[in-house]
Amino acid sequence: MIGYEPINERIISVRLNAKPRKITLLQVYAPTTTAPEAETENFYEQLSNTLRNVNKGDLTLVIGDFNAK
């Protein structure tokens, strides 16, 4: 593991040293469909910002629970 960054209580980014490319994992736990719209919008905006900051040469995996109810 190269490092990790807890983005907020719903997103964490982990960077792994792998070959032939480094891997960035984004583990997410999205708000449910019953959550306030502002909370859902904030979550997806933060996820989008996090993805923009991932190293472009990394293999990027977004995994987790996107919580449809």
PQR file of N, CA, C, O and H, with PARSE charges and radii, in Angstrom:
ATOM      1  N   MET A   1       0.842  -1.170   0.000 -0.4000 1.5000
ATOM      2  CA  MET A   1       0.000   0.000   0.000 -0.0000 2.0000
ATOM      3  C   MET A   1       0.891   1.237   0.000  0.5500 1.7000
ATOM      4  O   MET A   1       1.807   1.371   0.811 -0.5500 1.4000
ATOM      5  N   ILE A   2       0.596   2.128  -0.924 -0.4000 1.5000
ATOM      6  CA  ILE A   2       1.330   3.391  -1.003 -0.0000 2.0000
ATOM      7  C   ILE A   2       0.746   4.374  -0.002  0.5500 1.7000
ATOM      8  O   ILE A   2       1.480   5.098   0.671 -0.5500 1.4000
ATOM      9  H   ILE A   2      -0.148   2.019  -1.583  0.4000 1.0000
ATOM     10  N   GLY A   3      -0.573   4.396   0.091 -0.4000 1.5000
ATOM     11  CA  GLY A   3      -1.217   5.308   1.033 -0.0000 2.0000
ATOM     12  C   GLY A   3      -2.720   5.253   0.915  0.5500 1.7000
ATOM     13  O   GLY A   3      -3.270   4.581   0.042 -0.5500 1.4000
ATOM     14  H   GLY A   3      -1.169   3.808  -0.455  0.4000 1.0000
ATOM     15  N   TYR A   4      -3.375   5.968   1.806 -0.4000 1.5000
ATOM     16  CA  TYR A   4      -4.830   6.048   1.771 -0.0000 2.0000
ATOM     17  C   TYR A   4      -5.260   7.431   2.214  0.5500 1.7000
ATOM     18  O   TYR A   4      -4.526   8.148   2.894 -0.5500 1.4000
ATOM     19  H   TYR A   4      -2.928   6.513   2.515  0.4000 1.0000
ATOM     20  N   GLU A   5      -6.471   7.785   1.809 -0.4000 1.5000
ATOM     21  CA  GLU A   5      -7.023   9.085   2.191 -0.0000 2.0000
ATOM     22  C   GLU A   5      -8.516   8.931   2.459  0.5500 1.7000
ATOM     23  O   GLU A   5      -9.286   8.668   1.535 -0.5500 1.4000
ATOM     24  H   GLU A   5      -7.066   7.202   1.257  0.4000 1.0000
ATOM     25  N   PRO A   6      -8.930   9.091   3.703 -0.5600 1.5000
ATOM     26  CA  PRO A   6     -10.368   9.106   3.955  0.2800 2.0000
ATOM     27  C   PRO A   6     -10.931  10.444   3.469  0.5500 1.7000
ATOM     28  O   PRO A   6     -10.594  11.496   4.013 -0.5500 1.4000
ATOM     29  N   ILE A   7     -11.773  10.403   2.462 -0.4000 1.5000
ATOM     30  CA  ILE A   7     -12.325  11.622   1.870 -0.0000 2.0000
ATOM     31  C   ILE A   7     -13.418  12.187   2.782  0.5500 1.7000
ATOM     32  O   ILE A   7     -13.424  13.375   3.102 -0.5500 1.4000
ATOM     33  H   ILE A   7     -12.047   9.549   2.020  0.4000 1.0000
ATOM     34  N   ASN A   8     -14.325  11.327   3.185 -0.4000 1.5000
ATOM     35  CA  ASN A   8     -15.383  11.677   4.141 -0.0000 2.0000
ATOM     36  C   ASN A   8     -15.893  10.375   4.743  0.5500 1.7000
ATOM     37  O   ASN A   8     -15.259   9.331   4.589 -0.5500 1.4000
ATOM     38  H   ASN A   8     -14.320  10.362   2.924  0.4000 1.0000
ATOM     39  N   GLU A   9     -17.034  10.427   5.426 -0.4000 1.5000
ATOM     40  CA  GLU A   9     -17.533   9.209   6.074 -0.0000 2.0000
ATOM     41  C   GLU A   9     -18.079   8.192   5.076  0.5500 1.7000
ATOM     42  O   GLU A   9     -18.428   7.078   5.464 -0.5500 1.4000
ATOM     43  H   GLU A   9     -17.549  11.276   5.550  0.4000 1.0000
ATOM     44  N   ARG A  10     -18.159   8.556   3.799 -0.4000 1.5000
ATOM     45  CA  ARG A  10     -18.701   7.657   2.785 -0.0000 2.0000
ATOM     46  C   ARG A  10     -17.705   7.245   1.696  0.5500 1.7000
ATOM     47  O   ARG A  10     -18.009   6.356   0.901 -0.5500 1.4000
ATOM     48  H   ARG A  10     -17.875   9.462   3.484  0.4000 1.0000
ATOM     49  N   ILE A  11     -16.543   7.858   1.641 -0.4000 1.5000
ATOM     50  CA  ILE A  11     -15.569   7.571   0.576 -0.0000 2.0000
ATOM     51  C   ILE A  11     -14.168   7.478   1.164  0.5500 1.7000
ATOM     52  O   ILE A  11     -13.756   8.320   1.962 -0.5500 1.4000
ATOM     53  H   ILE A  11     -16.295   8.581   2.286  0.4000 1.0000
ATOM     54  N   ILE A  12     -13.445   6.439   0.754 -0.4000 1.5000
ATOM     55  CA  ILE A  12     -12.025   6.342   1.093 -0.0000 2.0000
ATOM     56  C   ILE A  12     -11.269   5.945  -0.175  0.5500 1.7000
ATOM     57  O   ILE A  12     -11.747   5.135  -0.969 -0.5500 1.4000
ATOM     58  H   ILE A  12     -13.780   5.755   0.106  0.4000 1.0000
ATOM     59  N   SER A  13     -10.101   6.518  -0.349 -0.4000 1.5000
ATOM     60  CA  SER A  13      -9.240   6.226  -1.488 -0.0000 2.0000
ATOM     61  C   SER A  13      -7.994   5.501  -0.979  0.5500 1.7000
ATOM     62  O   SER A  13      -7.349   5.942  -0.028 -0.5500 1.4000
ATOM     63  H   SER A  13      -9.713   7.176   0.296  0.4000 1.0000
ATOM     64  N   VAL A  14      -7.669   4.378  -1.629 -0.4000 1.5000
ATOM     65  CA  VAL A  14      -6.490   3.590  -1.266 -0.0000 2.0000
ATOM     66  C   VAL A  14      -5.649   3.414  -2.521  0.5500 1.7000
ATOM     67  O   VAL A  14      -6.171   3.023  -3.565 -0.5500 1.4000
ATOM     68  H   VAL A  14      -8.193   4.020  -2.401  0.4000 1.0000
ATOM     69  N   ARG A  15      -4.363   3.697  -2.432 -0.4000 1.5000
ATOM     70  CA  ARG A  15      -3.464   3.540  -3.582 -0.0000 2.0000
ATOM     71  C   ARG A  15      -2.506   2.394  -3.303  0.5500 1.7000
ATOM     72  O   ARG A  15      -1.846   2.358  -2.264 -0.5500 1.4000
ATOM     73  H   ARG A  15      -3.939   4.015  -1.584  0.4000 1.0000
ATOM     74  N   LEU A  16      -2.438   1.454  -4.250 -0.4000 1.5000
ATOM     75  CA  LEU A  16      -1.621   0.256  -4.103 -0.0000 2.0000
ATOM     76  C   LEU A  16      -0.510   0.229  -5.138  0.5500 1.7000
ATOM     77  O   LEU A  16      -0.701   0.644  -6.281 -0.5500 1.4000
ATOM     78  H   LEU A  16      -2.974   1.484  -5.094  0.4000 1.0000
ATOM     79  N   ASN A  17       0.655  -0.264  -4.729 -0.4000 1.5000
ATOM     80  CA  ASN A  17       1.781  -0.414  -5.633 -0.0000 2.0000
ATOM     81  C   ASN A  17       1.665  -1.779  -6.303  0.5500 1.7000
ATOM     82  O   ASN A  17       1.894  -2.803  -5.660 -0.5500 1.4000
ATOM     83  H   ASN A  17       0.811  -0.602  -3.800  0.4000 1.0000
ATOM     84  N   ALA A  18       1.317  -1.803  -7.572 -0.4000 1.5000
ATOM     85  CA  ALA A  18       1.124  -3.046  -8.310 -0.0000 2.0000
ATOM     86  C   ALA A  18       1.861  -2.951  -9.636  0.5500 1.7000
ATOM     87  O   ALA A  18       2.301  -1.874 -10.039 -0.5500 1.4000
ATOM     88  H   ALA A  18       1.131  -0.971  -8.094  0.4000 1.0000
ATOM     89  N   LYS A  19       1.990  -4.077 -10.303 -0.4000 1.5000
ATOM     90  CA  LYS A  19       2.640  -4.096 -11.613 -0.0000 2.0000
ATOM     91  C   LYS A  19       1.660  -4.656 -12.618  0.5500 1.7000
ATOM     92  O   LYS A  19       0.963  -5.616 -12.291 -0.5500 1.4000
ATOM     93  H   LYS A  19       1.633  -4.952  -9.976  0.4000 1.0000
ATOM     94  N   PRO A  20       1.566  -4.134 -13.784 -0.5600 1.5000
ATOM     95  CA  PRO A  20       2.439  -3.128 -14.386  0.2800 2.0000
ATOM     96  C   PRO A  20       2.033  -1.688 -14.057  0.5500 1.7000
ATOM     97  O   PRO A  20       2.758  -0.754 -14.401 -0.5500 1.4000
ATOM     98  N   ARG A  21       0.866  -1.491 -13.384 -0.4000 1.5000
ATOM     99  CA  ARG A  21       0.432  -0.128 -13.040 -0.0000 2.0000
ATOM    100  C   ARG A  21       0.006  -0.083 -11.588  0.5500 1.7000
ATOM    101  O   ARG A  21      -0.365  -1.101 -11.003 -0.5500 1.4000
ATOM    102  H   ARG A  21       0.278  -2.250 -13.104  0.4000 1.0000
ATOM    103  N   LYS A  22       0.062   1.084 -11.022 -0.4000 1.5000
ATOM    104  CA  LYS A  22      -0.461   1.280  -9.671 -0.0000 2.0000
ATOM    105  C   LYS A  22      -1.986   1.225  -9.725  0.5500 1.7000
ATOM    106  O   LYS A  22      -2.589   1.478 -10.768 -0.5500 1.4000
ATOM    107  H   LYS A  22       0.363   1.911 -11.497  0.4000 1.0000
ATOM    108  N   ILE A  23      -2.600   0.894  -8.595 -0.4000 1.5000
ATOM    109  CA  ILE A  23      -4.051   0.766  -8.517 -0.0000 2.0000
ATOM    110  C   ILE A  23      -4.585   1.739  -7.480  0.5500 1.7000
ATOM    111  O   ILE A  23      -4.055   1.836  -6.373 -0.5500 1.4000
ATOM    112  H   ILE A  23      -2.110   0.688  -7.747  0.4000 1.0000
ATOM    113  N   THR A  24      -5.639   2.459  -7.848 -0.4000 1.5000
ATOM    114  CA  THR A  24      -6.364   3.286  -6.887 -0.0000 2.0000
ATOM    115  C   THR A  24      -7.742   2.679  -6.708  0.5500 1.7000
ATOM    116  O   THR A  24      -8.495   2.513  -7.667 -0.5500 1.4000
ATOM    117  H   THR A  24      -6.070   2.380  -8.747  0.4000 1.0000
ATOM    118  N   LEU A  25      -8.062   2.351  -5.457 -0.4000 1.5000
ATOM    119  CA  LEU A  25      -9.378   1.823  -5.101 -0.0000 2.0000
ATOM    120  C   LEU A  25     -10.169   2.921  -4.405  0.5500 1.7000
ATOM    121  O   LEU A  25      -9.670   3.567  -3.484 -0.5500 1.4000
ATOM    122  H   LEU A  25      -7.450   2.486  -4.678  0.4000 1.0000
ATOM    123  N   LEU A  26     -11.383   3.126  -4.840 -0.4000 1.5000
ATOM    124  CA  LEU A  26     -12.291   4.030  -4.142 -0.0000 2.0000
ATOM    125  C   LEU A  26     -13.401   3.172  -3.561  0.5500 1.7000
ATOM    126  O   LEU A  26     -14.207   2.606  -4.300 -0.5500 1.4000
ATOM    127  H   LEU A  26     -11.789   2.601  -5.588  0.4000 1.0000
ATOM    128  N   GLN A  27     -13.442   3.078  -2.253 -0.4000 1.5000
ATOM    129  CA  GLN A  27     -14.489   2.333  -1.560 -0.0000 2.0000
ATOM    130  C   GLN A  27     -15.560   3.344  -1.161  0.5500 1.7000
ATOM    131  O   GLN A  27     -15.274   4.325  -0.476 -0.5500 1.4000
ATOM    132  H   GLN A  27     -12.788   3.537  -1.653  0.4000 1.0000
ATOM    133  N   VAL A  28     -16.797   3.094  -1.597 -0.4000 1.5000
ATOM    134  CA  VAL A  28     -17.862   4.064  -1.364 -0.0000 2.0000
ATOM    135  C   VAL A  28     -19.065   3.412  -0.687  0.5500 1.7000
ATOM    136  O   VAL A  28     -19.291   2.207  -0.792 -0.5500 1.4000
ATOM    137  H   VAL A  28     -17.028   2.297  -2.154  0.4000 1.0000
ATOM    138  N   TYR A  29     -19.816   4.239  -0.001 -0.4000 1.5000
ATOM    139  CA  TYR A  29     -21.089   3.846   0.602 -0.0000 2.0000
ATOM    140  C   TYR A  29     -22.049   5.007   0.357  0.5500 1.7000
ATOM    141  O   TYR A  29     -22.065   5.985   1.104 -0.5500 1.4000
ATOM    142  H   TYR A  29     -19.633   5.218   0.084  0.4000 1.0000
ATOM    143  N   ALA A  30     -22.849   4.882  -0.702 -0.4000 1.5000
ATOM    144  CA  ALA A  30     -23.725   5.971  -1.127 -0.0000 2.0000
ATOM    145  C   ALA A  30     -24.944   6.095  -0.216  0.5500 1.7000
ATOM    146  O   ALA A  30     -25.353   5.121   0.415 -0.5500 1.4000
ATOM    147  H   ALA A  30     -22.836   4.088  -1.309  0.4000 1.0000
ATOM    148  N   PRO A  31     -25.518   7.290  -0.150 -0.5600 1.5000
ATOM    149  CA  PRO A  31     -26.766   7.464   0.594  0.2800 2.0000
ATOM    150  C   PRO A  31     -27.890   6.653  -0.062  0.5500 1.7000
ATOM    151  O   PRO A  31     -27.864   6.422  -1.271 -0.5500 1.4000
ATOM    152  N   THR A  32     -28.855   6.231   0.717 -0.4000 1.5000
ATOM    153  CA  THR A  32     -29.993   5.487   0.173 -0.0000 2.0000
ATOM    154  C   THR A  32     -30.919   6.430  -0.591  0.5500 1.7000
ATOM    155  O   THR A  32     -30.779   7.652  -0.532 -0.5500 1.4000
ATOM    156  H   THR A  32     -28.875   6.418   1.699  0.4000 1.0000
ATOM    157  N   THR A  33     -31.852   5.839  -1.298 -0.4000 1.5000
ATOM    158  CA  THR A  33     -32.800   6.646  -2.068 -0.0000 2.0000
ATOM    159  C   THR A  33     -33.733   7.453  -1.167  0.5500 1.7000
ATOM    160  O   THR A  33     -34.404   8.372  -1.638 -0.5500 1.4000
ATOM    161  H   THR A  33     -31.966   4.847  -1.346  0.4000 1.0000
ATOM    162  N   THR A  34     -33.780   7.119   0.118 -0.4000 1.5000
ATOM    163  CA  THR A  34     -34.616   7.887   1.051 -0.0000 2.0000
ATOM    164  C   THR A  34     -33.875   9.070   1.680  0.5500 1.7000
ATOM    165  O   THR A  34     -34.470   9.853   2.419 -0.5500 1.4000
ATOM    166  H   THR A  34     -33.235   6.373   0.500  0.4000 1.0000
ATOM    167  N   ALA A  35     -32.577   9.199   1.387 -0.4000 1.5000
ATOM    168  CA  ALA A  35     -31.781  10.305   1.935 -0.0000 2.0000
ATOM    169  C   ALA A  35     -32.197  11.620   1.268  0.5500 1.7000
ATOM    170  O   ALA A  35     -32.707  11.616   0.148 -0.5500 1.4000
ATOM    171  H   ALA A  35     -32.093   8.562   0.786  0.4000 1.0000
ATOM    172  N   PRO A  36     -31.979  12.739   1.956 -0.5600 1.5000
ATOM    173  CA  PRO A  36     -32.282  14.038   1.347  0.2800 2.0000
ATOM    174  C   PRO A  36     -31.487  14.225   0.045  0.5500 1.7000
ATOM    175  O   PRO A  36     -30.344  13.784  -0.073 -0.5500 1.4000
ATOM    176  N   GLU A  37     -32.111  14.878  -0.908 -0.4000 1.5000
ATOM    177  CA  GLU A  37     -31.483  15.087  -2.219 -0.0000 2.0000
ATOM    178  C   GLU A  37     -30.140  15.806  -2.103  0.5500 1.7000
ATOM    179  O   GLU A  37     -29.205  15.489  -2.837 -0.5500 1.4000
ATOM    180  H   GLU A  37     -33.040  15.237  -0.813  0.4000 1.0000
ATOM    181  N   ALA A  38     -30.039  16.755  -1.202 -0.4000 1.5000
ATOM    182  CA  ALA A  38     -28.780  17.503  -1.026 -0.0000 2.0000
ATOM    183  C   ALA A  38     -27.649  16.567  -0.594  0.5500 1.7000
ATOM    184  O   ALA A  38     -26.514  16.720  -1.045 -0.5500 1.4000
ATOM    185  H   ALA A  38     -30.800  17.013  -0.606  0.4000 1.0000
ATOM    186  N   GLU A  39     -27.948  15.604   0.274 -0.4000 1.5000
ATOM    187  CA  GLU A  39     -26.934  14.652   0.723 -0.0000 2.0000
ATOM    188  C   GLU A  39     -26.456  13.781  -0.439  0.5500 1.7000
ATOM    189  O   GLU A  39     -25.260  13.524  -0.579 -0.5500 1.4000
ATOM    190  H   GLU A  39     -28.869  15.479   0.641  0.4000 1.0000
ATOM    191  N   THR A  40     -27.386  13.336  -1.260 -0.4000 1.5000
ATOM    192  CA  THR A  40     -27.036  12.516  -2.422 -0.0000 2.0000
ATOM    193  C   THR A  40     -26.210  13.313  -3.420  0.5500 1.7000
ATOM    194  O   THR A  40     -25.207  12.815  -3.931 -0.5500 1.4000
ATOM    195  H   THR A  40     -28.357  13.545  -1.146  0.4000 1.0000
ATOM    196  N   GLU A  41     -26.619  14.546  -3.703 -0.4000 1.5000
ATOM    197  CA  GLU A  41     -25.867  15.395  -4.627 -0.0000 2.0000
ATOM    198  C   GLU A  41     -24.468  15.661  -4.102  0.5500 1.7000
ATOM    199  O   GLU A  41     -23.506  15.635  -4.869 -0.5500 1.4000
ATOM    200  H   GLU A  41     -27.434  14.950  -3.288  0.4000 1.0000
ATOM    201  N   ASN A  42     -24.339  15.915  -2.809 -0.4000 1.5000
ATOM    202  CA  ASN A  42     -23.031  16.155  -2.204 -0.0000 2.0000
ATOM    203  C   ASN A  42     -22.140  14.925  -2.337  0.5500 1.7000
ATOM    204  O   ASN A  42     -20.953  15.044  -2.641 -0.5500 1.4000
ATOM    205  H   ASN A  42     -25.121  15.936  -2.185  0.4000 1.0000
ATOM    206  N   PHE A  43     -22.710  13.746  -2.110 -0.4000 1.5000
ATOM    207  CA  PHE A  43     -21.947  12.509  -2.235 -0.0000 2.0000
ATOM    208  C   PHE A  43     -21.387  12.356  -3.656  0.5500 1.7000
ATOM    209  O   PHE A  43     -20.192  12.116  -3.829 -0.5500 1.4000
ATOM    210  H   PHE A  43     -23.675  13.649  -1.863  0.4000 1.0000
ATOM    211  N   TYR A  44     -22.241  12.493  -4.662 -0.4000 1.5000
ATOM    212  CA  TYR A  44     -21.788  12.300  -6.041 -0.0000 2.0000
ATOM    213  C   TYR A  44     -20.832  13.401  -6.493  0.5500 1.7000
ATOM    214  O   TYR A  44     -19.940  13.143  -7.301 -0.5500 1.4000
ATOM    215  H   TYR A  44     -23.212  12.688  -4.521  0.4000 1.0000
ATOM    216  N   GLU A  45     -20.997  14.600  -5.997 -0.4000 1.5000
ATOM    217  CA  GLU A  45     -20.055  15.676  -6.309 -0.0000 2.0000
ATOM    218  C   GLU A  45     -18.679  15.364  -5.703  0.5500 1.7000
ATOM    219  O   GLU A  45     -17.655  15.554  -6.358 -0.5500 1.4000
ATOM    220  H   GLU A  45     -21.722  14.809  -5.340  0.4000 1.0000
ATOM    221  N   GLN A  46     -18.660  14.891  -4.467 -0.4000 1.5000
ATOM    222  CA  GLN A  46     -17.397  14.537  -3.815 -0.0000 2.0000
ATOM    223  C   GLN A  46     -16.741  13.351  -4.520  0.5500 1.7000
ATOM    224  O   GLN A  46     -15.522  13.330  -4.687 -0.5500 1.4000
ATOM    225  H   GLN A  46     -19.493  14.736  -3.935  0.4000 1.0000
ATOM    226  N   LEU A  47     -17.537  12.367  -4.934 -0.4000 1.5000
ATOM    227  CA  LEU A  47     -17.004  11.227  -5.676 -0.0000 2.0000
ATOM    228  C   LEU A  47     -16.396  11.688  -7.001  0.5500 1.7000
ATOM    229  O   LEU A  47     -15.312  11.242  -7.377 -0.5500 1.4000
ATOM    230  H   LEU A  47     -18.527  12.385  -4.798  0.4000 1.0000
ATOM    231  N   SER A  48     -17.082  12.566  -7.697 -0.4000 1.5000
ATOM    232  CA  SER A  48     -16.576  13.108  -8.961 -0.0000 2.0000
ATOM    233  C   SER A  48     -15.263  13.864  -8.754  0.5500 1.7000
ATOM    234  O   SER A  48     -14.323  13.692  -9.531 -0.5500 1.4000
ATOM    235  H   SER A  48     -17.963  12.929  -7.392  0.4000 1.0000
ATOM    236  N   ASN A  49     -15.192  14.691  -7.725 -0.4000 1.5000
ATOM    237  CA  ASN A  49     -13.963  15.433  -7.421 -0.0000 2.0000
ATOM    238  C   ASN A  49     -12.821  14.473  -7.099  0.5500 1.7000
ATOM    239  O   ASN A  49     -11.686  14.685  -7.526 -0.5500 1.4000
ATOM    240  H   ASN A  49     -15.956  14.830  -7.095  0.4000 1.0000
ATOM    241  N   THR A  50     -13.121  13.428  -6.352 -0.4000 1.5000
ATOM    242  CA  THR A  50     -12.095  12.439  -5.993 -0.0000 2.0000
ATOM    243  C   THR A  50     -11.583  11.737  -7.236  0.5500 1.7000
ATOM    244  O   THR A  50     -10.378  11.537  -7.381 -0.5500 1.4000
ATOM    245  H   THR A  50     -14.043  13.255  -6.004  0.4000 1.0000
ATOM    246  N   LEU A  51     -12.481  11.362  -8.135 -0.4000 1.5000
ATOM    247  CA  LEU A  51     -12.058  10.697  -9.377 -0.0000 2.0000
ATOM    248  C   LEU A  51     -11.188  11.604 -10.241  0.5500 1.7000
ATOM    249  O   LEU A  51     -10.242  11.136 -10.875 -0.5500 1.4000
ATOM    250  H   LEU A  51     -13.460  11.525  -8.018  0.4000 1.0000
ATOM    251  N   ARG A  52     -11.499  12.888 -10.270 -0.4000 1.5000
ATOM    252  CA  ARG A  52     -10.673  13.827 -11.053 -0.0000 2.0000
ATOM    253  C   ARG A  52      -9.248  13.924 -10.511  0.5500 1.7000
ATOM    254  O   ARG A  52      -8.320  14.228 -11.261 -0.5500 1.4000
ATOM    255  H   ARG A  52     -12.267  13.268  -9.755  0.4000 1.0000
ATOM    256  N   ASN A  53      -9.068  13.666  -9.214 -0.4000 1.5000
ATOM    257  CA  ASN A  53      -7.749  13.784  -8.599 -0.0000 2.0000
ATOM    258  C   ASN A  53      -6.933  12.499  -8.614  0.5500 1.7000
ATOM    259  O   ASN A  53      -5.792  12.485  -8.152 -0.5500 1.4000
ATOM    260  H   ASN A  53      -9.821  13.419  -8.605  0.4000 1.0000
ATOM    261  N   VAL A  54      -7.506  11.415  -9.140 -0.4000 1.5000
ATOM    262  CA  VAL A  54      -6.775  10.151  -9.217 -0.0000 2.0000
ATOM    263  C   VAL A  54      -5.700  10.269 -10.294  0.5500 1.7000
ATOM    264  O   VAL A  54      -5.923  10.860 -11.351 -0.5500 1.4000
ATOM    265  H   VAL A  54      -8.432  11.426  -9.516  0.4000 1.0000
ATOM    266  N   ASN A  55      -4.535   9.700 -10.010 -0.4000 1.5000
ATOM    267  CA  ASN A  55      -3.454   9.687 -10.984 -0.0000 2.0000
ATOM    268  C   ASN A  55      -3.937   9.036 -12.272  0.5500 1.7000
ATOM    269  O   ASN A  55      -4.470   7.927 -12.238 -0.5500 1.4000
ATOM    270  H   ASN A  55      -4.354   9.221  -9.151  0.4000 1.0000
ATOM    271  N   LYS A  56      -3.761   9.702 -13.395 -0.4000 1.5000
ATOM    272  CA  LYS A  56      -4.290   9.228 -14.678 -0.0000 2.0000
ATOM    273  C   LYS A  56      -3.660   7.919 -15.133  0.5500 1.7000
ATOM    274  O   LYS A  56      -4.267   7.208 -15.934 -0.5500 1.4000
ATOM    275  H   LYS A  56      -3.329  10.603 -13.422  0.4000 1.0000
ATOM    276  N   GLY A  57      -2.477   7.574 -14.661 -0.4000 1.5000
ATOM    277  CA  GLY A  57      -1.825   6.333 -15.036 -0.0000 2.0000
ATOM    278  C   GLY A  57      -2.256   5.133 -14.218  0.5500 1.7000
ATOM    279  O   GLY A  57      -1.895   4.000 -14.539 -0.5500 1.4000
ATOM    280  H   GLY A  57      -1.983   8.152 -14.011  0.4000 1.0000
ATOM    281  N   ASP A  58      -3.026   5.367 -13.161 -0.4000 1.5000
ATOM    282  CA  ASP A  58      -3.460   4.285 -12.279 -0.0000 2.0000
ATOM    283  C   ASP A  58      -4.654   3.534 -12.863  0.5500 1.7000
ATOM    284  O   ASP A  58      -5.481   4.110 -13.569 -0.5500 1.4000
ATOM    285  H   ASP A  58      -3.319   6.287 -12.900  0.4000 1.0000
ATOM    286  N   LEU A  59      -4.729   2.256 -12.559 -0.4000 1.5000
ATOM    287  CA  LEU A  59      -5.949   1.497 -12.772 -0.0000 2.0000
ATOM    288  C   LEU A  59      -6.878   1.915 -11.641  0.5500 1.7000
ATOM    289  O   LEU A  59      -6.510   1.804 -10.471 -0.5500 1.4000
ATOM    290  H   LEU A  59      -4.057   1.788 -11.984  0.4000 1.0000
ATOM    291  N   THR A  60      -8.069   2.390 -11.967 -0.4000 1.5000
ATOM    292  CA  THR A  60      -8.979   2.917 -10.953 -0.0000 2.0000
ATOM    293  C   THR A  60     -10.200   2.023 -10.833  0.5500 1.7000
ATOM    294  O   THR A  60     -10.860   1.716 -11.825 -0.5500 1.4000
ATOM    295  H   THR A  60      -8.368   2.480 -12.917  0.4000 1.0000
ATOM    296  N   LEU A  61     -10.492   1.608  -9.604 -0.4000 1.5000
ATOM    297  CA  LEU A  61     -11.665   0.778  -9.328 -0.0000 2.0000
ATOM    298  C   LEU A  61     -12.539   1.484  -8.312  0.5500 1.7000
ATOM    299  O   LEU A  61     -12.071   1.885  -7.246 -0.5500 1.4000
ATOM    300  H   LEU A  61      -9.955   1.858  -8.798  0.4000 1.0000
ATOM    301  N   VAL A  62     -13.805   1.632  -8.644 -0.4000 1.5000
ATOM    302  CA  VAL A  62     -14.782   2.200  -7.711 -0.0000 2.0000
ATOM    303  C   VAL A  62     -15.651   1.032  -7.259  0.5500 1.7000
ATOM    304  O   VAL A  62     -16.366   0.425  -8.056 -0.5500 1.4000
ATOM    305  H   VAL A  62     -14.186   1.306  -9.509  0.4000 1.0000
ATOM    306  N   ILE A  63     -15.575   0.733  -5.979 -0.4000 1.5000
ATOM    307  CA  ILE A  63     -16.305  -0.415  -5.437 -0.0000 2.0000
ATOM    308  C   ILE A  63     -17.090   0.030  -4.210  0.5500 1.7000
ATOM    309  O   ILE A  63     -16.764   1.035  -3.578 -0.5500 1.4000
ATOM    310  H   ILE A  63     -14.994   1.226  -5.332  0.4000 1.0000
ATOM    311  N   GLY A  64     -18.109  -0.722  -3.890 -0.4000 1.5000
ATOM    312  CA  GLY A  64     -18.853  -0.407  -2.687 -0.0000 2.0000
ATOM    313  C   GLY A  64     -20.336  -0.642  -2.833  0.5500 1.7000
ATOM    314  O   GLY A  64     -20.775  -1.463  -3.637 -0.5500 1.4000
ATOM    315  H   GLY A  64     -18.373  -1.538  -4.403  0.4000 1.0000
ATOM    316  N   ASP A  65     -21.095   0.082  -2.051 -0.4000 1.5000
ATOM    317  CA  ASP A  65     -22.534  -0.076  -1.986 -0.0000 2.0000
ATOM    318  C   ASP A  65     -23.171   1.217  -2.436  0.5500 1.7000
ATOM    319  O   ASP A  65     -23.056   2.245  -1.769 -0.5500 1.4000
ATOM    320  H   ASP A  65     -20.738   0.749  -1.398  0.4000 1.0000
ATOM    321  N   PHE A  66     -23.852   1.163  -3.584 -0.4000 1.5000
ATOM    322  CA  PHE A  66     -24.509   2.363  -4.103 -0.0000 2.0000
ATOM    323  C   PHE A  66     -25.965   2.458  -3.647  0.5500 1.7000
ATOM    324  O   PHE A  66     -26.701   3.336  -4.097 -0.5500 1.4000
ATOM    325  H   PHE A  66     -23.945   0.328  -4.127  0.4000 1.0000
ATOM    326  N   ASN A  67     -26.379   1.567  -2.765 -0.4000 1.5000
ATOM    327  CA  ASN A  67     -27.580   1.665  -1.925 -0.0000 2.0000
ATOM    328  C   ASN A  67     -28.924   2.008  -2.570  0.5500 1.7000
ATOM    329  O   ASN A  67     -29.617   2.900  -2.080 -0.5500 1.4000
ATOM    330  H   ASN A  67     -25.782   0.854  -2.399  0.4000 1.0000
ATOM    331  N   ALA A  68     -29.302   1.350  -3.618 -0.4000 1.5000
ATOM    332  CA  ALA A  68     -30.665   1.542  -4.108 -0.0000 2.0000
ATOM    333  C   ALA A  68     -31.618   0.823  -3.157  0.5500 1.7000
ATOM    334  O   ALA A  68     -31.330  -0.289  -2.712 -0.5500 1.4000
ATOM    335  H   ALA A  68     -28.739   0.626  -4.017  0.4000 1.0000
ATOM    336  N   LYS A  69     -32.725   1.437  -2.851 -0.4000 1.5000
ATOM    337  CA  LYS A  69     -33.729   0.798  -1.979 -0.0000 2.0000
ATOM    338  C   LYS A  69     -35.001   0.614  -2.752  0.5500 1.7000
ATOM    339  O   LYS A  69     -35.980   0.096  -2.215 -0.5500 1.4000
ATOM    340  H   LYS A  69     -32.959   2.339  -3.213  0.4000 1.0000
TER
END
